[in-house]
């Protein structure tokens, strides 16, 4: 047995407090560094409430109409019209800038011949007075309005796309617009029809790859948890993979199916809810992986941060960006703490978080189909999964070493209990008892035989009921009482004799007490107190008497190494052992987490 180290408790509290404060401040700084906006790409427009088919004419005088932009159109405000004016160059060809995104190298000539709209309303679209597209039925009430699809790719007839000024007129109603905001953003762009088709088809590639990768991670972690190691990080990693897969799938759904425009709000709400879940699971996974103390306080500090973006903005794609930044900032604090504490794989996760922070700064908030989301989640999940694999491999190695060490120490312990010195002393005591108390000698022989039988029966077991362990301890104490002349006993409080413990666990602590302590008087009352705090079992073992060697006991004794090896073999990484000198003797506290 050895005395535990006592690091400065105040310094440890200061470090934990500093990490907690950073966990609150850093995410706020990450958000404040660059607040996302949704006004990029807004076009000037003229607006007028009412309904007059003459307003579609390109030469209609709209100078008295209200000046607005396509980023600030009123929602649920009855029927109204907006007009936009576009100018074509009088010379040369107008080429599609989207071609540079779709094609590698020099893009082929791609004249603009189409109009793309993302419309969260019902409308009629007029180009230079001609009706080109109708979505749903424009109505004067929610009952008379019928919703149309969200996205529209409208070809422009060749006779209407020449040089000069062109007028787009939109007749709008938006009674089924179910976002809480009083206004909405109309995304409208010109481009080449063929290029746009290719671009829209390719938009689903990244999220669908993400769906497959995340589901694979979720399945692997679930299999590892069920068949290999019942550890909490595997459950969290599996849940995280499934949540990311659902997040990606709902993003890709817009490319796979053109929903009615009133479906956009519930889809965004679910996506943002999944982002909130992901933003909570990632820090929780890191807290579990790196065994951060007081995880409950860390998670309690994270909870209000995850709620704040929902209250701060009605635009759910902006909320998702804020949540992503909060997640990354908070994870950076956790990974930084773990790197400071030299936890295995912490630097890998910290680098992954920093890559995510860099990539998400330029996130396009028009929708969730931004490459930075996929880079962020891909790197995060991959780094966390890699670290988890490293930890499982290390735990397997430690388990094998613990098994070998336990077997070796078990043999040493058996040899210690049947060594000639122990047997000679016991036989000498027996000869004395035979002369003065034959009946007591018979009891001593039975106790000694019972102890050896119990040791032989338990030596091949990994776990035994606590009642069987206590029976062995009491038999040993009866033998030692006769041999040493002390009145030795074991008192228990709150024990459940069906609980499984490693064999000879408390017997070893009793042996250490006799070797390293001097009981006061002619009695030695050992005490075992069992408690069940939430999620774990605590054994408090008191060995009476003053410690022979100060300030502590010799380091690395066979008994203590046997106890540690047995605990690691039976409860890998789920146990703690703390020892200290108290006024009554030497206290050993063993805590075992529930599987």
N, C-alpha and C positions, 0 to 999 in steps of 0.2 A: 504494500500500500504506500502511496506517496501523497504528500500534501498538495492541494491544488494551488495553481498560480492565482494571484489576486491582482489583475490589472486595475488601473485607476478607473473606478466607476464613474467619477465625475467627467473624465476625459471622454469616456465612451458615450455618456449621455450628451456631451457637447457635440460629438461627431454625429450622433443620430439626429439631434435637433437641427444641426446645420444641413444635413441631408433632407430632412423634412421641409425646412424652409426653402431650400433650392427646389424641391419638388413642387412647391406652391408658386415660386416666383418665376422659375425658368419657363414653364409653359406660357405664362402671361406675357413674358418678354418675346417669346417666339411668335405669339399671335400679334402683339403690338408692332412687331418689326415690319409687317406688311399685311394690312387688312385687305382681304379679297374684295373686289368690286365686280358688279355685273353690268356696268354701263359701257364696257368696251364694245366697239362695233355699232353703237347707237347711231341711227340716221335721223336727220331732221325731217319733220313731218308736219302736216297741217291737219287739224282735227275739228270736226263739227258734229254736234249732237243733232239727231233727227234722221229723217229718211227721205231722200229724194233721188230717184234714178238719174236725174240730169247731172248729179255730182260726179258721175263716172266719166263725163266728157273731158277730153284732154285740155280743151280750151275754156273750161269753166273758171270763172274769176273767183279764186279762193283767198284773196288778199285779206279778207275780214275773218278768216278762220283762225282758230287758236293755234299758236305755235307750240309744238311739243317735239318729242323724240320717240323713236320706236322702243326705247327702254322705259317709258313712263306712260303707258296707255291705261286708261281707267278700266276697272273690272266690274262686272255686274251693274253696269250703268245704262242699260237700255241699248237701242240701236244707234250707232253713230258711224261716221265715215272718216277715214284718214286718206291723205293724198301725199305721195312722195314723188319727187322729180329726180330723174337720172339723166346724165349727159353722156352721149357717146362721142368719141373723137370724130371729127369730120374727115380725118385722113387715117389711113392705115387700118390694121385689123386689131380688134380687141381680143386679147388672148386670156385664157383662163388661168389665174394664178394657182389654182388647185392642182394643175398639172405638175408643178414642181414638187408637190408632195407625193403624188401617185407614181410618177415615173422617175427612174434613176438616170442621172446624166441630163442631157438636154431634152426637155419635154417636146413632144411633137406639137405642131400647130393645133390649137384647140380653141376655136372661136366660141365666144359666149353665146349660148342659144337656149338657156334654161334659167329658171328662177327656183330657188329652194326656200321653203318657209317651214319654220317650227311654230305652229299656231295653236295656242291654248284658248281657242275661241272658234265659233262658227263664222264663216265668212263667204263673201263673193269677191273674187279678184278680177279687176279690170286692168288691162294693159292698153293704154292709148284708146280707151273707150270700149274695147272688145272684152267680153267675158271669157277668161281663160280657165278659171277654176272655181268650183263651188265645193265647200266643205260643210256637210250637215245642212241644217236649215236655220237661217238667221231669223230670230223671233223676238217679239216684244216682251216676252215673259219666259220663265223657266219652263212652263208647260208647252209653249209653242216653239221653243228652240229645240233643235235636234243636234246632238254633238257629231262632229266629224273626226277623221283621223288626225293625229298629231303632226306628222311630217308630210310634206308635199314637195314633189319634184315636178315642176310645171314647165313643159317645153314652150319656147317662144316661137311663134311662126316666123319663117324667114322674112316675110314681108313686113314684120313689125320690129325687127332688130337692127335696122340700119342706123347710120350716124345721125346725130342730133339729139334733141331732148325727148325723153319719154316720161309718161306719167303713169304711175301705179295708183289705182284707187281701190280701197278695200272697204266693203260694207260689213260691219262687225256687230256681233252680239256675243256676250260671254257669261250668261247666267249660270252655266255649269262649271265655271272656273272656281274650284274649291280650295284654292290656297287662301290663307287668312289675309294676305296682303291686299291693299286696295287698288293695286296696279299690277301690270305684268309687262314682260319684255317680249317684243316680237323680234325673233331672229330671222333675218331675210338676207339672202346673198345671191349674186349672179354667178353663173359658171357654165361649163360645158356639160351637156346632158350625159354623154358617155362617161366622162371622167367622174362625174358625181355618182353615177351608178357603181363604178368600181370602188370609189372611196367609201361609200356607204356600206358596200359588201365587206370591205376590209376592216371597217371599224370594229367588227365583232371578234376579230382574230385575237387581240390581246386579252379581252375578258374571258373568252372561251378557253384559251390556254391557261389562264389563271384558275378557271373553274376546275379543269382537269388536275392541275398541279396541287391545288388546295385540297381537293377530295382525296388525292393520293396520300398527302401528308396526314389527313384526318384518319384514313383507313389504316395506315401503317401504325400511327400512334395508338389507335384503338386495339389493334392486334397485339402490339407490344404490351399494352396495359393488361389485356385479358390473359395472355399466355406467358409473358416474361416477367413483368415487374409491376405490381400494383402501386405505382407512385402517382401522386397528384399532378405533377407537371405533364405526364402523358395524357391524362384526362383533359387538362386545360389546352394542351397543344392540339388534341383531337377536336375539341370544341372550337378552337380558334380556326383550324383548317376548314371545318364545316361552315362557320360563319363567313369566312373570306370567300369560300366557294359560292355561297348564296349571294353575297355582295356582288361578286363578279357576274353571276348569272342574271341578276336583276338589271345590272348595267347593260349586259349584252342583249337583254330582252327587247329593248327599243329597236335594235338593229334587226332582230329576228321577227318581230311582229309589230306592225304599226297600229298601236292601240288608239281608241278614242281619246280625245284630249283630256277628258275628265278622269282618266286613269293615271295621269301623270302625278297628281298629288299623292294618292295612296302609295304609288311606287316609290316616290321620293321619301315619303315618311318611313316606309319599311327599309329602304336603303340607309337612311340616316339612323334609324334604330339599330340596324346591323353595324353601322360604323361606331355607334356608341358602345355596343357590346364588344366589338373588336378593340376599341380604345380602352376598355376595362380589362379585357382578357390578356392583352399583351403585357401591361405592367404586372398584373397578377401572376402570369406565367414566369416573368423574370424574378419577381419576389420569391416565388417558390423554388425556382431553379438555383438561385444564388443564396438561398437560405437566409434571407434578410430578417433580422429580428423585428418583432412587433409589426408583423405584416398587417394586422388589423388596423393599426393607426395609419399606416401608409395608404391602405385602401379607403379608410374613412376620409383622408385628406383628398383622395382622388375623386370621390363621389360628387361633391359639389362642383368640381371643375367640369365633369361630364354633363352636368345639368345646365351649367351657365350658357353654353352656346345655343341651346334650345330656346332660352329666354331672350337672348341678345338679338336674334335675327329671325325674320319670318321666311328667309330664303334658305331652303334645306340644303342646297348644294354648297352654300357658304358655311352652314353649320357643320357639314361633313368635313370641309377643309379645316375649320377651327378644331374639330375633334381630332383630326389626324395630327395636327400640330401639337395639341395637348398631349396626345398619346406619345408622340416622339419626344417631346420635351421631358415628360415625366419618366419615360423609359431611359432617356439619357442620364437622368439623375440616378436611377436604380443601377444601370450598367456602370456608371462612373463609380458609385459606391462599391460595387462588386469588384471592379478593377482595382480600386484602392485597397480592398481587402484581399486581393490576389486570388479571387475565385476563378476556378477553371473555366476558360472560354469567355470571360467577361469582356476582354478586349475585342474579341470577334463581334460580340453583340453591340458593343459601343461603336465600333466602326460602321456596322449595319445601320444603327440608329442615326449616326451622323450623315451617312449617305441618304437616308430617307429625309432628313431635315433639309439637306441641300436640294433634293429633287422636288420636294413638295412646295418650295417657295414660289415656283413659277407655275403653280397649278392653274389651269384654265377652268374658270368657274361657270362656264356656260352649261356644262353637263359633267357627268362623272367619267366620261371617256377620255381621261387625260393620262398620258404615259407615266406621269410621276406617281399616280396611285399604284400602278402595277409595279414600278420599280421599288416603291416604298414597301409594299406588302411582300413582294417577292424576296427582297433582301432580308426583311425582318423575319419572315417565316423560315427562310432557308438558314439564317444564322442561328435562330432559336432552336430549330430542329437539329442543326449540326452540333450545337452545344449539348443538347439533350442526349444525342447519340454518344458524344464523348463522355458524358457523365455516366450513362448506362454502362459503357465499356469499362470505365474506371471502377464503377461499383461491382461489376462482375469480377474484375481482377481482385478487388479488395475482398469480395466474398470468398473467392478461392483461397486467398492468403489466410483469411480468417478461419476457414475450414481446416486448412493444414495446421495453422497455429493452435487452434482449439484441440485438434487431435493430439498434437505433440504435448501441449500443456496438460491435457487430460491424462495422458500416460504418466507425466511427471507427478500429477496430483495423486494418482493411484499409487505410484511408487512411494510418494511421501507418506501416505496413510498406512502402507504396509511395510515401511522400512524397519530394519531390525531395532533401531533406537526406540521407535514408537511401540513395537511389539514387546521388547524387553521391559520397558517401563510399565506397560500395561500388565504383563505377566507378573512382574514384581509386586505391583499393587494387588493383583489377584491373589497371590500367595499369602499376602498379609490379610486380605479379607477372608480367605478360606479358614484361617485359624480362628478368627474372632466372630465371623458371621457367615456360616455356610450358605444360608438362604440368600444373603446379599451377593455371595460369590456366584451363585447360579444366575441371579439377575444380571450381574456384570457380564458373565459369559454370553447370556442371551442377547444383551444389548450390543456387545462387540460383534457377535455373529450377525445380528440384524443389520448393523451398520455395514459390514462387509458385503452382505447379500444385497443391500440397497445400492451400494456403490457399484457392484458388479452389474446389477440390473439396469441402472441408470446410465452407465458409462457409454452405452451405444445409442442413447436417445438424444434427440435434438432439443426437445421440450418435454417437461414432465409437469403434472399437476402440482400446484403449490402445496397442497396437503401432503403429498408424498415427500416433497422437499423438506417440509417442516418435521415430518416424522423422522427423517434421516438426521436432521439437526438436533432434535431432542435426544435421539439415541446416542449421538456423538457427545452431547453435553453430559449425559449420564455417565458415560465412560470417563470423560475428562474429570468429572466431579470426584469419582473414586480415585483417579490417578493423581490429581493435584491436591485433593483435600478441600477444594473450594465447593461451595454450593452454587452450581451453575444452572441457569434456567433460561428459557426463551419465552418472553411475553409477547402476545400479538394483540393488535387492535384493528378492527375493520377489515380483516383479511377475507378474501374469497378463495377457498381452497381449490376451486375448480380452475382458477386462472393458471395458464401455462407459463412456466419460467424455465430457463436453462438449468440443467441438472447441476447440483453442488454449488449453486450461485451463492446462497446465504451460508452454506456450510463453509465455503472459502472465507467469507467475511468473519465468521466465528473463529476460524483457525488464525486469521490475521490478528484478531483481537487478543487471543491468548499469547501470540508470539510478540506483538509490538506494544502491549499495554500492561499496566500493573493495576489490577482491580483493588479498590479500597476495601479493607476488611477481609472477611472470609466468604464473601458471596460475589457473584458476577451475574447480574441480570441483564441479558441482552433483550432489546426491544425491536419489534418489527411493526411498523404502522403502514397500512395500505390506504390510499385515497384514489378517487376517480374524478380528477378535474375533467372538464370537457375535452374529449378527443384523446385522452391519454390515461395511463395508470402510473401512479407515483408510489414507490416504496421508500420509506425512510427507515434506515437500519441504524440503531444506536449500539455501539460497542462500549461497555463501561470501563472506566479506569483511565489513569493518566498515561499519556504517550511516553514511551521510554526514551526515544531520541527526539531532540528538538533541533530546528523548528518543525520538522516533519519527518515522515517515515521514509525509508529508502525508496528511491525511484525504481520503477520497473521490476518489482518483485514478481515471483511466479504467480502468487495468488491474484494480484491485481491484473496482471496480464491475462490470466485465465478468465477472469470475470469480463474483461473488455472484449476478449476474443469471442467468448460465448454470446455476449450481447450482439456483437456485430454479425456473427453467424446467423443468429435467430431473427434479429430485427435490424437489417442493414440500414444505416443512416436514419434510424427512427428511435434512437435511444440517446440519453445523456447520463453521465455519471459525475456527481460532484461530491467532494469529501472535504470535511473541515473539522478542526478541533473545537469542541464546545466544553462548557463547564462540567457536563456529566460524562464526557468521554470523547469518542470519535464518531461523527455522524456521516453516514453515506446515504446519498439521495440518488435513486435511480428512477428515471422517467422513461416510459416507453409509449410512443405514439401508437394509437390504434391503426390497424391496417386499413 
